[in-house]
Amino acid sequence: MKVGFLTSVFGQRSFDGIVAWASEQKFDALEVSTHHLPPERVLDKGEADRIKANLAQKRIEISSLAHYSNLLLPDTAERAKAVDRFKMVLDAAAALNVKVVCTMAGMPVPGKSKDQTLREDFAQVFKPLLKYADASGIKIAMENWYPTLIQNLELWQLALDCGEYDNLGFNFDPSHLYWQGIDYLYAVDEFGNRIFHTHAKDTEIKADRLRIVGNQVGGWWRYCIPGYGGIQWGQYIARLRGVKYEGVLSIEHEDWTFTPETGLIKGRDYLRQLA
């Protein structure tokens, strides 16, 4: 299994600069934020070929393009703009021969529950996008960030049912399940054929704080670099192997205790012992 990272942690650093650093540090892949690689750049004449040549020379692959935007905006005109831009991202992925685009399932529409938004708005927006992506052999992977429509496993299944296409799946992030008390290992077994990408992010549970404030408020857990929290990465990776996942473990660095470079290197070294 390969080890990579989501580029968002590098803020304003250039895409070419990130590629050079990742190559120097012997990473395998990048989950590239469209902040660092806008679709307009990719679709500019000749640019996709230049990007691919540079990646090949640096021995770095793009595991996915990452466009974490809400495609279910309540305003009709703004929603249409968001959908059109996502189509550009899909076109950019096709131009780069990238087979996975990571995104959000969307946020609940005001006045609607998560399941109602899935049945109505999600189905309406995502089915045409899935058909469009499928024509280029691209899979759409939703990150299971808890405020979005796919907070828990029942909602995961409902999203798949509403999407209807087999190229709809998950950018599986165990950290969001762990602190909610949802069995992330069971989730791998249950949804293995729809895991198209995975985030490597851990979660520390602050038991001393939890005993004081309870689980109905925040502040008793934090995201951290793999190996510094409670997720059993050996078991998790073994379960991924068990469902034939052969993709990238993409470190999503949200751990304020480390600099971007230090955190990514520590995460890489830890994961490589297991992967």
C-alpha positions in Angstrom: 0.0 0.0 0.0 1.3 3.5 -0.9 1.6 6.5 1.4 0.7 10.0 0.3 -0.9 13.2 1.7 -3.5 15.8 1.1 -1.8 19.0 -0.1 -4.1 21.4 1.8 -1.7 21.5 4.8 0.7 23.5 2.6 -1.5 26.5 2.3 -0.1 28.9 -0.3 2.9 26.8 -1.4 2.9 26.1 -5.1 1.9 22.8 -6.6 5.3 22.3 -8.2 7.0 23.1 -4.9 4.8 20.5 -3.1 5.6 17.9 -5.8 9.4 18.6 -5.4 9.2 18.3 -1.6 7.1 15.1 -1.7 9.6 13.6 -4.1 12.6 14.5 -1.9 10.9 12.9 1.1 10.0 9.7 -0.8 6.3 10.0 -0.7 4.4 7.9 -3.2 1.4 10.1 -4.0 -0.5 13.3 -3.6 -4.2 14.0 -3.0 -4.1 17.3 -4.7 -6.4 20.1 -3.6 -7.9 22.1 -6.4 -6.6 25.1 -4.5 -3.1 24.0 -5.5 -4.1 22.7 -8.9 -7.1 24.6 -10.3 -8.9 22.9 -13.2 -8.4 26.0 -15.3 -4.6 25.4 -15.2 -4.9 21.7 -16.0 -7.2 22.3 -19.0 -4.9 25.0 -20.4 -3.4 23.8 -23.7 -0.4 21.5 -23.1 -0.4 21.9 -19.3 -1.8 18.5 -18.4 1.1 16.8 -20.4 3.6 19.0 -18.7 2.2 18.2 -15.2 2.2 14.4 -16.0 5.8 14.6 -17.3 7.0 16.4 -14.1 5.2 13.9 -11.9 6.7 10.9 -13.7 10.2 12.5 -13.5 9.7 13.0 -9.7 8.1 9.5 -9.3 5.0 10.9 -7.7 1.4 10.0 -8.6 -1.8 11.9 -8.0 -4.0 9.6 -6.0 -7.0 11.9 -6.4 -8.0 15.5 -7.1 -9.7 16.9 -4.0 -12.5 19.4 -4.3 -14.2 19.6 -0.9 -17.1 22.0 -1.7 -20.8 21.9 -0.9 -22.6 21.0 -4.2 -26.0 21.3 -2.5 -26.1 25.0 -1.9 -29.7 26.2 -1.2 -29.5 29.0 -3.7 -30.3 27.6 -7.2 -27.9 29.8 -9.1 -25.1 29.2 -6.7 -25.7 25.5 -6.7 -25.5 25.5 -10.5 -22.2 27.3 -10.4 -20.8 24.8 -7.9 -21.9 21.9 -10.1 -20.4 23.4 -13.2 -17.1 23.9 -11.4 -17.1 20.3 -10.2 -17.6 19.2 -13.8 -14.4 21.1 -14.6 -12.6 19.2 -11.9 -13.8 16.0 -13.4 -12.5 17.1 -16.8 -9.2 18.0 -15.2 -9.0 14.5 -13.6 -9.6 12.9 -17.0 -6.9 15.1 -18.6 -4.4 13.9 -16.0 -5.6 10.3 -16.1 -6.6 10.5 -12.4 -9.3 8.0 -11.7 -10.7 9.4 -8.3 -12.1 12.8 -7.4 -12.7 13.3 -3.7 -15.4 15.6 -2.5 -18.1 16.2 0.1 -21.5 14.6 0.0 -22.9 18.0 0.7 -24.4 19.8 3.8 -28.0 19.5 4.9 -30.3 22.0 3.1 -31.8 24.4 5.6 -35.1 23.1 6.9 -34.4 19.5 5.8 -32.9 16.6 7.7 -29.9 14.7 6.4 -31.9 11.8 5.1 -34.4 14.1 3.4 -31.6 16.1 1.7 -30.1 12.9 0.5 -33.3 11.6 -1.0 -34.2 14.9 -2.7 -31.2 17.3 -3.3 -28.3 14.8 -3.3 -30.0 12.4 -5.7 -30.9 15.3 -8.1 -27.4 16.7 -8.1 -25.2 13.7 -7.9 -26.8 11.3 -10.4 -26.0 13.4 -13.4 -22.5 14.1 -12.1 -21.9 10.4 -11.6 -23.0 9.7 -15.1 -20.7 12.4 -16.4 -17.8 11.0 -14.4 -18.5 7.5 -15.4 -18.1 8.4 -19.1 -14.4 9.1 -18.3 -13.9 6.1 -15.9 -13.8 8.4 -12.9 -15.0 7.5 -9.4 -16.4 10.1 -7.0 -15.2 9.5 -3.4 -17.1 11.3 -0.6 -15.2 12.0 2.6 -17.3 11.0 5.6 -16.9 14.3 7.5 -19.5 14.2 10.3 -21.3 17.5 9.6 -22.1 16.4 6.0 -24.9 14.1 4.9 -22.9 10.9 5.5 -22.3 11.2 9.3 -23.1 7.6 10.1 -23.3 4.2 8.3 -27.0 4.3 7.8 -26.6 7.5 5.9 -23.7 6.0 4.0 -26.0 3.3 2.6 -28.7 5.8 1.9 -26.3 8.0 -0.1 -25.3 4.9 -2.2 -28.9 4.1 -2.8 -29.8 7.6 -3.8 -26.7 7.9 -6.1 -27.5 4.7 -7.9 -24.2 4.5 -9.8 -21.4 2.2 -8.9 -18.7 4.9 -9.3 -20.0 6.6 -6.1 -18.1 5.6 -3.0 -16.0 6.9 -0.1 -12.8 8.7 0.8 -12.8 6.7 4.0 -11.7 8.6 7.0 -11.6 6.5 10.2 -11.0 9.5 12.4 -14.5 10.9 12.0 -16.0 7.5 13.0 -13.7 6.8 15.9 -14.7 9.7 18.2 -18.4 9.2 17.4 -18.1 5.6 18.7 -18.8 4.1 15.3 -17.0 0.9 14.4 -14.6 1.9 11.7 -13.3 -1.7 11.2 -16.9 -3.0 10.6 -17.4 -0.1 8.2 -14.4 -1.3 6.1 -15.9 -4.8 5.9 -19.4 -3.5 5.1 -18.5 -0.9 2.5 -15.2 -2.3 1.2 -16.2 -2.4 -2.5 -17.0 1.4 -2.3 -13.8 2.5 -0.6 -12.0 4.4 -3.5 -9.6 6.4 -1.3 -8.7 6.7 2.3 -7.5 9.4 4.7 -4.9 8.5 7.2 -5.8 10.7 10.2 -5.9 9.7 13.8 -8.0 10.9 16.8 -6.9 11.4 20.4 -9.6 11.0 23.0 -8.9 13.2 26.0 -10.5 11.0 28.6 -9.8 13.5 31.4 -11.7 16.2 29.6 -14.5 13.8 28.6 -15.1 12.9 32.2 -15.8 16.5 33.0 -17.8 17.8 30.1 -19.5 14.7 28.7 -19.8 13.8 25.0 -22.4 16.5 24.1 -19.8 19.3 23.8 -16.5 19.6 22.0 -13.0 19.8 23.3 -12.6 16.2 24.4 -11.1 14.9 21.2 -8.7 16.1 18.6 -7.4 15.0 15.2 -3.7 14.0 15.1 -1.0 12.3 13.0 -1.4 8.5 12.6 0.2 6.7 15.6 -0.6 9.5 18.1 -4.2 8.7 18.7 -6.4 5.7 19.4 -7.0 4.2 15.9 -5.6 0.7 15.5 -3.7 1.2 12.2 -2.4 -2.3 11.9 -5.9 -3.7 12.1 -7.3 -1.0 9.9 -4.8 -1.6 7.1 -5.3 -5.3 7.4 -9.0 -4.8 6.9 -8.3 -2.7 3.9 -6.2 -5.5 2.5 -9.0 -7.9 3.2 -11.4 -5.9 1.0 -8.7 -5.7 -1.8 -8.0 -2.0 -1.3 -4.7 -1.4 -3.0 -4.7 2.4 -3.1 -3.0 5.2 -1.1 -3.1 6.0 2.6 -3.4 9.8 2.3 -2.3 11.6 5.4 -4.7 14.5 6.2 -2.6 16.6 8.5 -4.7 18.5 11.0 -2.5 18.1 14.0 -1.5 21.5 15.4 1.3 20.0 17.5 3.5 19.4 14.4 4.6 21.6 11.5 3.4 20.4 8.1 6.7 18.9 7.2 7.4 17.2 10.5 3.8 15.8 10.9 3.8 14.4 7.4 7.2 12.7 7.8 6.2 11.2 11.2 3.0 9.9 9.7 4.8 8.5 6.7 7.3 6.7 8.8 4.7 5.2 11.1 2.4 4.0 8.3 5.3 2.5 6.3 6.0 0.1 9.2 2.5 -1.3 8.7 1.7 -0.8 5.0 
